Amino acid sequence: MTEVAILDFGSQYTQLIARTIRSLGVFSTIRPYDATLNELQKSKVSAVILSGGPASVWNENAPKCDPELLEGKIPLLGICYGMQMLAHSLGGKVSPSSNREYGKTKIKLVEDSLLFSAVPKEFSVWMSHGDIVEKAPPGWKLLAFSANDHNRVCVGIENSSLKIVGLQFHPEVTHTEFGKQIISNFLFRICGLAPTWTAGKFIEESISSIRNVVGEEKVVLGVSGGVDSTVATLLFYKAIGDRLIPVFIDNGLLRRNERQEVETNFNKEFGIKLRVCDASARFLSKLEAISDPEAKRRIIGNTFVETFTEVVKGIGKNVKFLGQGTLYPDVIESKSPNRGPSATIKTHHNVGGLPEELGFELIEPLRWLFKDDVRRVGKELRIKEGLLKRHPFPGPGLAVRIIGAISRERLEILKLADSIFIDELRNADWYDKVSQALAVLLPVRSVGVMGDFRTYEETIALRAVVTQDFMTADWAKLPPELLEKISNRIINEVKGVNRVVYDISSKPPATIEWE
């Protein structure tokens, strides 16, 4: 299988590079910045991309790639820091810029290149850098310059004989015009790759792999009912049939009627028998009086493992394999892959599996997939559109949408408010127009008046965003009349709430979830 390796120098956009390449039909992976040419060749990597990063190449301890990668043995694209490192390592000059460039910038092309095929001579790109390439390496061609800079800052360089190119801007970010076309040009025109990585091929290879590994044994699989676990379940079921044992743990932190919907989908829609364990009392008792969001995540993760372990032991000793719906971002965020410089963002309870003493072998068929990939696979598996388009829901559930301490009373308030919000978005044909929508219960009470009586009750915050990549997001401009209707329903129907607010912050600086 053709693979493009992105060497991670710590850029916030590294995952976007990988996802853009996947969307073009080429398999991509994120690897440590110091992966060697020998390692990449053993993996049959066909092209390499050097990501951006926060360092300055002229600093003593700045991260560098394997020098052998710069000899032209594998086609290579350097982005932002990656371009600066190319220039610095090959005899060019990189210097601090007197004017840091961040955000949209106009650039002009000054030389023809395969990299800019089918791209206009002037267009807007997304910049995020404080250093500049003051002088390209000897023999390299200067392709493009900033259009709004009197000093003509170089933003594109090329050595066509080595098949190595560099870009100061970020083509992977949606704010860059023709960014996807530029990446496509690198893959198909410069590297000569073919778009052979498809959802159908992934399904075929996954089913074959599962059968080869599992043989005649059984697999137990923890499911949440979301897109990821549903796709994983169907892959396992197509591979081994009733030797799959899917287990659903009700932690009490689900959305309204979610458990019933999951049971209906599995038992009736897919014809797969689902084992359900109601552990809500256990989870809620352990979360009582816990306010710190990371503490909530740890408790939920540990309790899930504890509960799942008990369920599996009850099944018997004839289960050898554990299946999980772990995605690639889960692996990246929980621990920077291999030796990369990216920081841990948050913990994921589905990364790492269950205690070793259970003796399971772990199978994770989605481990190399992004959410976009999973949806494409789900569509190929003919999962209904309503499930495939369901908004993301955090692993810890409503625990991280209740700011502050959790109680059954506060859970019920949030469940009903969230249900009203989502129902009204659907009724107004807005659900599919926003990328994610959620209600948050704030640790704030305020004075209100209902009838002739003073109230002192809870506050609900509504959040809806539009985004293409979830790395950046804008708040959704919902119609005022729709917000008014949602607010009226929540205040009138949810006992204990007298105030509703709408979150109009974008990401960054805010995040999409509140915790």
Secondary structure as a PSIPRED ss2 file (coil, helix, strand):
# PSIPRED VFORMAT (PSIPRED V4.0)

   1 M C   1.000  0.000  0.000
   2 T C   1.000  0.000  0.000
   3 E E   0.000  0.000  1.000
   4 V E   0.000  0.000  1.000
   5 A E   0.000  0.000  1.000
   6 I E   0.000  0.000  1.000
   7 L E   0.000  0.000  1.000
   8 D E   0.000  0.000  1.000
   9 F C   1.000  0.000  0.000
  10 G C   1.000  0.000  0.000
  11 S C   1.000  0.000  0.000
  12 Q C   1.000  0.000  0.000
  13 Y C   1.000  0.000  0.000
  14 T H   0.000  1.000  0.000
  15 Q H   0.000  1.000  0.000
  16 L H   0.000  1.000  0.000
  17 I H   0.000  1.000  0.000
  18 A H   0.000  1.000  0.000
  19 R H   0.000  1.000  0.000
  20 T H   0.000  1.000  0.000
  21 I H   0.000  1.000  0.000
  22 R H   0.000  1.000  0.000
  23 S H   0.000  1.000  0.000
  24 L C   1.000  0.000  0.000
  25 G C   1.000  0.000  0.000
  26 V C   1.000  0.000  0.000
  27 F E   0.000  0.000  1.000
  28 S E   0.000  0.000  1.000
  29 T E   0.000  0.000  1.000
  30 I E   0.000  0.000  1.000
  31 R E   0.000  0.000  1.000
  32 P E   0.000  0.000  1.000
  33 Y C   1.000  0.000  0.000
  34 D C   1.000  0.000  0.000
  35 A C   1.000  0.000  0.000
  36 T C   1.000  0.000  0.000
  37 L H   0.000  1.000  0.000
  38 N H   0.000  1.000  0.000
  39 E H   0.000  1.000  0.000
  40 L H   0.000  1.000  0.000
  41 Q H   0.000  1.000  0.000
  42 K H   0.000  1.000  0.000
  43 S C   1.000  0.000  0.000
  44 K C   1.000  0.000  0.000
  45 V E   0.000  0.000  1.000
  46 S E   0.000  0.000  1.000
  47 A E   0.000  0.000  1.000
  48 V E   0.000  0.000  1.000
  49 I E   0.000  0.000  1.000
  50 L E   0.000  0.000  1.000
  51 S C   1.000  0.000  0.000
  52 G C   1.000  0.000  0.000
  53 G C   1.000  0.000  0.000
  54 P C   1.000  0.000  0.000
  55 A C   1.000  0.000  0.000
  56 S C   1.000  0.000  0.000
  57 V C   1.000  0.000  0.000
  58 W C   1.000  0.000  0.000
  59 N C   1.000  0.000  0.000
  60 E C   1.000  0.000  0.000
  61 N C   1.000  0.000  0.000
  62 A C   1.000  0.000  0.000
  63 P C   1.000  0.000  0.000
  64 K C   1.000  0.000  0.000
  65 C C   1.000  0.000  0.000
  66 D C   1.000  0.000  0.000
  67 P H   0.000  1.000  0.000
  68 E H   0.000  1.000  0.000
  69 L H   0.000  1.000  0.000
  70 L H   0.000  1.000  0.000
  71 E H   0.000  1.000  0.000
  72 G C   1.000  0.000  0.000
  73 K C   1.000  0.000  0.000
  74 I C   1.000  0.000  0.000
  75 P C   1.000  0.000  0.000
  76 L E   0.000  0.000  1.000
  77 L E   0.000  0.000  1.000
  78 G E   0.000  0.000  1.000
  79 I E   0.000  0.000  1.000
  80 C C   1.000  0.000  0.000
  81 Y H   0.000  1.000  0.000
  82 G H   0.000  1.000  0.000
  83 M H   0.000  1.000  0.000
  84 Q H   0.000  1.000  0.000
  85 M H   0.000  1.000  0.000
  86 L H   0.000  1.000  0.000
  87 A H   0.000  1.000  0.000
  88 H H   0.000  1.000  0.000
  89 S H   0.000  1.000  0.000
  90 L C   1.000  0.000  0.000
  91 G C   1.000  0.000  0.000
  92 G C   1.000  0.000  0.000
  93 K E   0.000  0.000  1.000
  94 V E   0.000  0.000  1.000
  95 S E   0.000  0.000  1.000
  96 P E   0.000  0.000  1.000
  97 S E   0.000  0.000  1.000
  98 S E   0.000  0.000  1.000
  99 N E   0.000  0.000  1.000
 100 R E   0.000  0.000  1.000
 101 E E   0.000  0.000  1.000
 102 Y E   0.000  0.000  1.000
 103 G E   0.000  0.000  1.000
 104 K E   0.000  0.000  1.000
 105 T E   0.000  0.000  1.000
 106 K E   0.000  0.000  1.000
 107 I E   0.000  0.000  1.000
 108 K E   0.000  0.000  1.000
 109 L E   0.000  0.000  1.000
 110 V C   1.000  0.000  0.000
 111 E C   1.000  0.000  0.000
 112 D C   1.000  0.000  0.000
 113 S C   1.000  0.000  0.000
 114 L H   0.000  1.000  0.000
 115 L H   0.000  1.000  0.000
 116 F H   0.000  1.000  0.000
 117 S C   1.000  0.000  0.000
 118 A C   1.000  0.000  0.000
 119 V C   1.000  0.000  0.000
 120 P C   1.000  0.000  0.000
 121 K C   1.000  0.000  0.000
 122 E E   0.000  0.000  1.000
 123 F E   0.000  0.000  1.000
 124 S E   0.000  0.000  1.000
 125 V E   0.000  0.000  1.000
 126 W E   0.000  0.000  1.000
 127 M E   0.000  0.000  1.000
 128 S E   0.000  0.000  1.000
 129 H E   0.000  0.000  1.000
 130 G E   0.000  0.000  1.000
 131 D E   0.000  0.000  1.000
 132 I E   0.000  0.000  1.000
 133 V E   0.000  0.000  1.000
 134 E E   0.000  0.000  1.000
 135 K E   0.000  0.000  1.000
 136 A C   1.000  0.000  0.000
 137 P C   1.000  0.000  0.000
 138 P C   1.000  0.000  0.000
 139 G C   1.000  0.000  0.000
 140 W C   1.000  0.000  0.000
 141 K E   0.000  0.000  1.000
 142 L E   0.000  0.000  1.000
 143 L E   0.000  0.000  1.000
 144 A E   0.000  0.000  1.000
 145 F E   0.000  0.000  1.000
 146 S E   0.000  0.000  1.000
 147 A C   1.000  0.000  0.000
 148 N C   1.000  0.000  0.000
 149 D C   1.000  0.000  0.000
 150 H C   1.000  0.000  0.000
 151 N C   1.000  0.000  0.000
 152 R C   1.000  0.000  0.000
 153 V C   1.000  0.000  0.000
 154 C E   0.000  0.000  1.000
 155 V E   0.000  0.000  1.000
 156 G E   0.000  0.000  1.000
 157 I E   0.000  0.000  1.000
 158 E E   0.000  0.000  1.000
 159 N E   0.000  0.000  1.000
 160 S C   1.000  0.000  0.000
 161 S C   1.000  0.000  0.000
 162 L C   1.000  0.000  0.000
 163 K C   1.000  0.000  0.000
 164 I E   0.000  0.000  1.000
 165 V E   0.000  0.000  1.000
 166 G E   0.000  0.000  1.000
 167 L E   0.000  0.000  1.000
 168 Q C   1.000  0.000  0.000
 169 F C   1.000  0.000  0.000
 170 H C   1.000  0.000  0.000
 171 P C   1.000  0.000  0.000
 172 E C   1.000  0.000  0.000
 173 V C   1.000  0.000  0.000
 174 T C   1.000  0.000  0.000
 175 H C   1.000  0.000  0.000
 176 T C   1.000  0.000  0.000
 177 E C   1.000  0.000  0.000
 178 F C   1.000  0.000  0.000
 179 G H   0.000  1.000  0.000
 180 K H   0.000  1.000  0.000
 181 Q H   0.000  1.000  0.000
 182 I H   0.000  1.000  0.000
 183 I H   0.000  1.000  0.000
 184 S H   0.000  1.000  0.000
 185 N H   0.000  1.000  0.000
 186 F H   0.000  1.000  0.000
 187 L H   0.000  1.000  0.000
 188 F H   0.000  1.000  0.000
 189 R H   0.000  1.000  0.000
 190 I H   0.000  1.000  0.000
 191 C C   1.000  0.000  0.000
 192 G C   1.000  0.000  0.000
 193 L C   1.000  0.000  0.000
 194 A C   1.000  0.000  0.000
 195 P C   1.000  0.000  0.000
 196 T C   1.000  0.000  0.000
 197 W C   1.000  0.000  0.000
 198 T C   1.000  0.000  0.000
 199 A H   0.000  1.000  0.000
 200 G H   0.000  1.000  0.000
 201 K H   0.000  1.000  0.000
 202 F H   0.000  1.000  0.000
 203 I H   0.000  1.000  0.000
 204 E H   0.000  1.000  0.000
 205 E H   0.000  1.000  0.000
 206 S H   0.000  1.000  0.000
 207 I H   0.000  1.000  0.000
 208 S H   0.000  1.000  0.000
 209 S H   0.000  1.000  0.000
 210 I H   0.000  1.000  0.000
 211 R H   0.000  1.000  0.000
 212 N H   0.000  1.000  0.000
 213 V H   0.000  1.000  0.000
 214 V H   0.000  1.000  0.000
 215 G C   1.000  0.000  0.000
 216 E C   1.000  0.000  0.000
 217 E C   1.000  0.000  0.000
 218 K E   0.000  0.000  1.000
 219 V E   0.000  0.000  1.000
 220 V E   0.000  0.000  1.000
 221 L E   0.000  0.000  1.000
 222 G E   0.000  0.000  1.000
 223 V E   0.000  0.000  1.000
 224 S C   1.000  0.000  0.000
 225 G C   1.000  0.000  0.000
 226 G C   1.000  0.000  0.000
 227 V H   0.000  1.000  0.000
 228 D H   0.000  1.000  0.000
 229 S H   0.000  1.000  0.000
 230 T H   0.000  1.000  0.000
 231 V H   0.000  1.000  0.000
 232 A H   0.000  1.000  0.000
 233 T H   0.000  1.000  0.000
 234 L H   0.000  1.000  0.000
 235 L H   0.000  1.000  0.000
 236 F H   0.000  1.000  0.000
 237 Y H   0.000  1.000  0.000
 238 K H   0.000  1.000  0.000
 239 A H   0.000  1.000  0.000
 240 I H   0.000  1.000  0.000
 241 G H   0.000  1.000  0.000
 242 D H   0.000  1.000  0.000
 243 R H   0.000  1.000  0.000
 244 L E   0.000  0.000  1.000
 245 I E   0.000  0.000  1.000
 246 P E   0.000  0.000  1.000
 247 V E   0.000  0.000  1.000
 248 F E   0.000  0.000  1.000
 249 I E   0.000  0.000  1.000
 250 D E   0.000  0.000  1.000
 251 N C   1.000  0.000  0.000
 252 G C   1.000  0.000  0.000
 253 L C   1.000  0.000  0.000
 254 L C   1.000  0.000  0.000
 255 R C   1.000  0.000  0.000
 256 R C   1.000  0.000  0.000
 257 N C   1.000  0.000  0.000
 258 E H   0.000  1.000  0.000
 259 R H   0.000  1.000  0.000
 260 Q H   0.000  1.000  0.000
 261 E H   0.000  1.000  0.000
 262 V H   0.000  1.000  0.000
 263 E H   0.000  1.000  0.000
 264 T H   0.000  1.000  0.000
 265 N H   0.000  1.000  0.000
 266 F H   0.000  1.000  0.000
 267 N H   0.000  1.000  0.000
 268 K H   0.000  1.000  0.000
 269 E H   0.000  1.000  0.000
 270 F C   1.000  0.000  0.000
 271 G C   1.000  0.000  0.000
 272 I C   1.000  0.000  0.000
 273 K C   1.000  0.000  0.000
 274 L C   1.000  0.000  0.000
 275 R E   0.000  0.000  1.000
 276 V E   0.000  0.000  1.000
 277 C E   0.000  0.000  1.000
 278 D E   0.000  0.000  1.000
 279 A C   1.000  0.000  0.000
 280 S H   0.000  1.000  0.000
 281 A H   0.000  1.000  0.000
 282 R H   0.000  1.000  0.000
 283 F H   0.000  1.000  0.000
 284 L H   0.000  1.000  0.000
 285 S H   0.000  1.000  0.000
 286 K H   0.000  1.000  0.000
 287 L H   0.000  1.000  0.000
 288 E E   0.000  0.000  1.000
 289 A C   1.000  0.000  0.000
 290 I C   1.000  0.000  0.000
 291 S C   1.000  0.000  0.000
 292 D C   1.000  0.000  0.000
 293 P H   0.000  1.000  0.000
 294 E H   0.000  1.000  0.000
 295 A H   0.000  1.000  0.000
 296 K H   0.000  1.000  0.000
 297 R H   0.000  1.000  0.000
 298 R H   0.000  1.000  0.000
 299 I H   0.000  1.000  0.000
 300 I H   0.000  1.000  0.000
 301 G H   0.000  1.000  0.000
 302 N H   0.000  1.000  0.000
 303 T H   0.000  1.000  0.000
 304 F H   0.000  1.000  0.000
 305 V H   0.000  1.000  0.000
 306 E H   0.000  1.000  0.000
 307 T H   0.000  1.000  0.000
 308 F H   0.000  1.000  0.000
 309 T H   0.000  1.000  0.000
 310 E H   0.000  1.000  0.000
 311 V H   0.000  1.000  0.000
 312 V H   0.000  1.000  0.000
 313 K H   0.000  1.000  0.000
 314 G H   0.000  1.000  0.000
 315 I H   0.000  1.000  0.000
 316 G C   1.000  0.000  0.000
 317 K C   1.000  0.000  0.000
 318 N C   1.000  0.000  0.000
 319 V E   0.000  0.000  1.000
 320 K E   0.000  0.000  1.000
 321 F E   0.000  0.000  1.000
 322 L E   0.000  0.000  1.000
 323 G E   0.000  0.000  1.000
 324 Q C   1.000  0.000  0.000
 325 G C   1.000  0.000  0.000
 326 T C   1.000  0.000  0.000
 327 L C   1.000  0.000  0.000
 328 Y H   0.000  1.000  0.000
 329 P H   0.000  1.000  0.000
 330 D H   0.000  1.000  0.000
 331 V H   0.000  1.000  0.000
 332 I H   0.000  1.000  0.000
 333 E H   0.000  1.000  0.000
 334 S H   0.000  1.000  0.000
 335 K C   1.000  0.000  0.000
 336 S C   1.000  0.000  0.000
 337 P C   1.000  0.000  0.000
 338 N C   1.000  0.000  0.000
 339 R C   1.000  0.000  0.000
 340 G C   1.000  0.000  0.000
 341 P C   1.000  0.000  0.000
 342 S C   1.000  0.000  0.000
 343 A C   1.000  0.000  0.000
 344 T C   1.000  0.000  0.000
 345 I C   1.000  0.000  0.000
 346 K C   1.000  0.000  0.000
 347 T C   1.000  0.000  0.000
 348 H C   1.000  0.000  0.000
 349 H C   1.000  0.000  0.000
 350 N C   1.000  0.000  0.000
 351 V C   1.000  0.000  0.000
 352 G C   1.000  0.000  0.000
 353 G C   1.000  0.000  0.000
 354 L C   1.000  0.000  0.000
 355 P C   1.000  0.000  0.000
 356 E H   0.000  1.000  0.000
 357 E H   0.000  1.000  0.000
 358 L H   0.000  1.000  0.000
 359 G C   1.000  0.000  0.000
 360 F C   1.000  0.000  0.000
 361 E E   0.000  0.000  1.000
 362 L E   0.000  0.000  1.000
 363 I E   0.000  0.000  1.000
 364 E C   1.000  0.000  0.000
 365 P C   1.000  0.000  0.000
 366 L C   1.000  0.000  0.000
 367 R C   1.000  0.000  0.000
 368 W C   1.000  0.000  0.000
 369 L C   1.000  0.000  0.000
 370 F C   1.000  0.000  0.000
 371 K H   0.000  1.000  0.000
 372 D H   0.000  1.000  0.000
 373 D H   0.000  1.000  0.000
 374 V H   0.000  1.000  0.000
 375 R H   0.000  1.000  0.000
 376 R H   0.000  1.000  0.000
 377 V H   0.000  1.000  0.000
 378 G H   0.000  1.000  0.000
 379 K H   0.000  1.000  0.000
 380 E H   0.000  1.000  0.000
 381 L C   1.000  0.000  0.000
 382 R C   1.000  0.000  0.000
 383 I C   1.000  0.000  0.000
 384 K C   1.000  0.000  0.000
 385 E H   0.000  1.000  0.000
 386 G H   0.000  1.000  0.000
 387 L H   0.000  1.000  0.000
 388 L H   0.000  1.000  0.000
 389 K C   1.000  0.000  0.000
 390 R C   1.000  0.000  0.000
 391 H C   1.000  0.000  0.000
 392 P C   1.000  0.000  0.000
 393 F C   1.000  0.000  0.000
 394 P C   1.000  0.000  0.000
 395 G C   1.000  0.000  0.000
 396 P C   1.000  0.000  0.000
 397 G H   0.000  1.000  0.000
 398 L H   0.000  1.000  0.000
 399 A H   0.000  1.000  0.000
 400 V H   0.000  1.000  0.000
 401 R C   1.000  0.000  0.000
 402 I E   0.000  0.000  1.000
 403 I C   1.000  0.000  0.000
 404 G C   1.000  0.000  0.000
 405 A C   1.000  0.000  0.000
 406 I E   0.000  0.000  1.000
 407 S C   1.000  0.000  0.000
 408 R H   0.000  1.000  0.000
 409 E H   0.000  1.000  0.000
 410 R H   0.000  1.000  0.000
 411 L H   0.000  1.000  0.000
 412 E H   0.000  1.000  0.000
 413 I H   0.000  1.000  0.000
 414 L H   0.000  1.000  0.000
 415 K H   0.000  1.000  0.000
 416 L H   0.000  1.000  0.000
 417 A H   0.000  1.000  0.000
 418 D H   0.000  1.000  0.000
 419 S H   0.000  1.000  0.000
 420 I H   0.000  1.000  0.000
 421 F H   0.000  1.000  0.000
 422 I H   0.000  1.000  0.000
 423 D H   0.000  1.000  0.000
 424 E H   0.000  1.000  0.000
 425 L H   0.000  1.000  0.000
 426 R H   0.000  1.000  0.000
 427 N H   0.000  1.000  0.000
 428 A C   1.000  0.000  0.000
 429 D C   1.000  0.000  0.000
 430 W C   1.000  0.000  0.000
 431 Y H   0.000  1.000  0.000
 432 D H   0.000  1.000  0.000
 433 K H   0.000  1.000  0.000
 434 V C   1.000  0.000  0.000
 435 S C   1.000  0.000  0.000
 436 Q E   0.000  0.000  1.000
 437 A E   0.000  0.000  1.000
 438 L E   0.000  0.000  1.000
 439 A E   0.000  0.000  1.000
 440 V E   0.000  0.000  1.000
 441 L E   0.000  0.000  1.000
 442 L E   0.000  0.000  1.000
 443 P E   0.000  0.000  1.000
 444 V E   0.000  0.000  1.000
 445 R E   0.000  0.000  1.000
 446 S E   0.000  0.000  1.000
 447 V E   0.000  0.000  1.000
 448 G E   0.000  0.000  1.000
 449 V E   0.000  0.000  1.000
 450 M E   0.000  0.000  1.000
 451 G C   1.000  0.000  0.000
 452 D C   1.000  0.000  0.000
 453 F E   0.000  0.000  1.000
 454 R E   0.000  0.000  1.000
 455 T E   0.000  0.000  1.000
 456 Y E   0.000  0.000  1.000
 457 E E   0.000  0.000  1.000
 458 E E   0.000  0.000  1.000
 459 T E   0.000  0.000  1.000
 460 I E   0.000  0.000  1.000
 461 A E   0.000  0.000  1.000
 462 L E   0.000  0.000  1.000
 463 R E   0.000  0.000  1.000
 464 A E   0.000  0.000  1.000
 465 V E   0.000  0.000  1.000
 466 V E   0.000  0.000  1.000
 467 T C   1.000  0.000  0.000
 468 Q C   1.000  0.000  0.000
 469 D C   1.000  0.000  0.000
 470 F C   1.000  0.000  0.000
 471 M C   1.000  0.000  0.000
 472 T C   1.000  0.000  0.000
 473 A E   0.000  0.000  1.000
 474 D E   0.000  0.000  1.000
 475 W E   0.000  0.000  1.000
 476 A C   1.000  0.000  0.000
 477 K C   1.000  0.000  0.000
 478 L C   1.000  0.000  0.000
 479 P C   1.000  0.000  0.000
 480 P H   0.000  1.000  0.000
 481 E H   0.000  1.000  0.000
 482 L H   0.000  1.000  0.000
 483 L H   0.000  1.000  0.000
 484 E H   0.000  1.000  0.000
 485 K H   0.000  1.000  0.000
 486 I H   0.000  1.000  0.000
 487 S H   0.000  1.000  0.000
 488 N H   0.000  1.000  0.000
 489 R H   0.000  1.000  0.000
 490 I H   0.000  1.000  0.000
 491 I H   0.000  1.000  0.000
 492 N H   0.000  1.000  0.000
 493 E H   0.000  1.000  0.000
 494 V C   1.000  0.000  0.000
 495 K C   1.000  0.000  0.000
 496 G C   1.000  0.000  0.000
 497 V E   0.000  0.000  1.000
 498 N E   0.000  0.000  1.000
 499 R E   0.000  0.000  1.000
 500 V E   0.000  0.000  1.000
 501 V E   0.000  0.000  1.000
 502 Y E   0.000  0.000  1.000
 503 D C   1.000  0.000  0.000
 504 I C   1.000  0.000  0.000
 505 S C   1.000  0.000  0.000
 506 S C   1.000  0.000  0.000
 507 K E   0.000  0.000  1.000
 508 P C   1.000  0.000  0.000
 509 P C   1.000  0.000  0.000
 510 A C   1.000  0.000  0.000
 511 T C   1.000  0.000  0.000
 512 I C   1.000  0.000  0.000
 513 E C   1.000  0.000  0.000
 514 W C   1.000  0.000  0.000
 515 E C   1.000  0.000  0.000
